[in-house]
Amino acid sequence: MSDGPHDIRPALVSLYYAGQEEHLETVLSYGLAYTQAWCTSRGERHKADAIRFGVVDGLMKLYMPASCTPTDQRASQLGIRAARYRRLKSVVHDMYRRRLVEGALRFTEAAANDEHPLTAGTVLSPFAETTWWNKLEAGRRTGVKLIKLEVGNRDRPPASDPRAPSRDTGWLPNYDWAA
């Protein structure tokens, strides 16, 4: 991945696949800046609250689709047309989805091309500053601990990692940034 400070792909991969919510603020602030730039470039004007909730709802649609607030209900709460809010939310969702796919592909490519030998207890990491491999105790004598990249129901932990926390934590509805 890029060494740039504004690359959110590692943070998004960690949030989506490993549930590392400490990267949530980075992902949301990137989404806010992206959406504001998108609105400016298209000459669209949206309320600040509509943009903030569009960012949160776009990420929720990707991360926990079963927990999303319906678009019509959210548009009614914000006092805007449902079609405008739906478009805003879909722009954010598509951006996050693209960044996640790019990050996951780059992660697997770098892991596959890594020339360092794997040892017992190696855990894959999506962060460039760790050179993709973190030496951690995985609780097994042999083999490599790989958190499998799965796409599917985000309301359950990945089947490949029994230690992963439940996805149904309710962190976005209670997150102060969206209030």
RAPE-V413231 format. One record per backbone hydrogen bond with DSSP energy under -1.0 kcal/mol. CO is the residue of the C=O (numbers start at 0). NH is the residue of the N-H. Records with the same first field share a line. If there is no record, write none. Layout:
# RAPE-V413231
CO = NH / NH
This chain:
# RAPE-V413231
3 = 6
7 = 11
8 = 12
9 = 13
10 = 14
11 = 15
12 = 16
13 = 17 / 19
18 = 20
19 = 22
20 = 23
22 = 26
23 = 27
24 = 28
25 = 29
26 = 30
27 = 31
28 = 32
29 = 33
30 = 34
31 = 35
32 = 36
33 = 37
34 = 38
35 = 39
36 = 40
37 = 41
38 = 43
46 = 50
47 = 51
48 = 52
49 = 53
50 = 54
51 = 55
52 = 56
53 = 57
54 = 58
55 = 59
56 = 60
57 = 61
58 = 62
59 = 63
63 = 66
64 = 67
69 = 73
70 = 74
71 = 75
72 = 76
73 = 77
74 = 78 / 79
80 = 84
81 = 85
82 = 86
83 = 87
84 = 88
85 = 89
86 = 90
87 = 91
88 = 92
89 = 93
90 = 94
91 = 95
92 = 96
93 = 97
94 = 98
95 = 99
96 = 100
97 = 101
98 = 102
99 = 103
100 = 104
101 = 105
102 = 106
103 = 107
104 = 108
105 = 109
106 = 110
107 = 111
108 = 112
118 = 121
120 = 135
121 = 144
122 = 133
126 = 129 / 131
127 = 130
129 = 132
131 = 124
133 = 122
142 = 120
144 = 123
157 = 160
160 = 163
166 = 168
171 = 174
174 = 177
175 = 178
